[in-house]
Amino acid sequence: MPLAKTLKRLRKHRYHPSKAEAKAARHRQQARAAWVRDIVAQLKAANARADAAWLRVIRANPDSEDEDLPIPPEEAEVEAILAQIKAVIHHDRWPRHLHWSV
């Protein structure tokens, strides 16, 4: 069967959600978008704290090589936030309250 004909048949039999389902889907999408905005704001703030911490570490150890510098605890917060973001990007693992079935 030619591709155009296949696509035409698929379009005809497309799923059309009810108004309630469409509204629920929009609500879920908006909740996920709000989470993304919030987590990015958290990441920016954590990065600022980590940058300040790294600056203190570097100033306190001016003669140390990069790999010998102690990692400031603020860096762990940045890594934890990045782990949440990467879980969403690479594995579609959202926080529990943002799952479709909850």
C-alpha positions, -999 to +999 in steps of 0.1 A: +000+000+000+014+034-009+025+056+020+000+084+012-028+059+014-016+045+047-013+079+062-048+089+050-062+058+067-043+064+099-055+100+101-091+088+096-088+064+126-070+088+149-079+088+186-099+119+196-100+124+233-131+137+251-131+172+264-125+160+299-095+139+288-081+168+268-085+191+298-067+166+321-039+162+295-034+200+294-034+201+332-007+174+333+014+192+306+011+225+325+022+208+358+052+193+341+061+226+325+058+243+359+081+217+374+107+223+346+106+260+353+110+254+390+138+229+387+157+251+363+154+280+388+167+257+416+196+247+393+205+283+387+205+291+424+224+260+433+250+268+406+254+303+420+261+288+455+285+262+440+303+289+420+308+310+452+319+279+471+345+270+444+358+305+444+363+302+482+381+269+478+404+282+450+412+313+470+420+292+501+442+268+481+460+290+455+489+267+448+469+234+445+463+216+413+427+214+402+424+177+409+437+182+444+411+208+454+385+196+479+350+195+463+327+219+481+295+204+495+274+228+474+285+208+444+264+178+456+233+199+455+240+208+418+246+172+410+214+160+427+193+186+407+211+176+375+203+139+382+166+147+383+168+167+351+188+139+333+163+113+345+135+132+328+155+139+296+171+104+291+146+081+307+113+100+309+113+095+347+093+123+362+088+130+399+060+109+413+034+136+415+038+143+377+031+107+366+001+104+343-015+076+363-013+093+397 
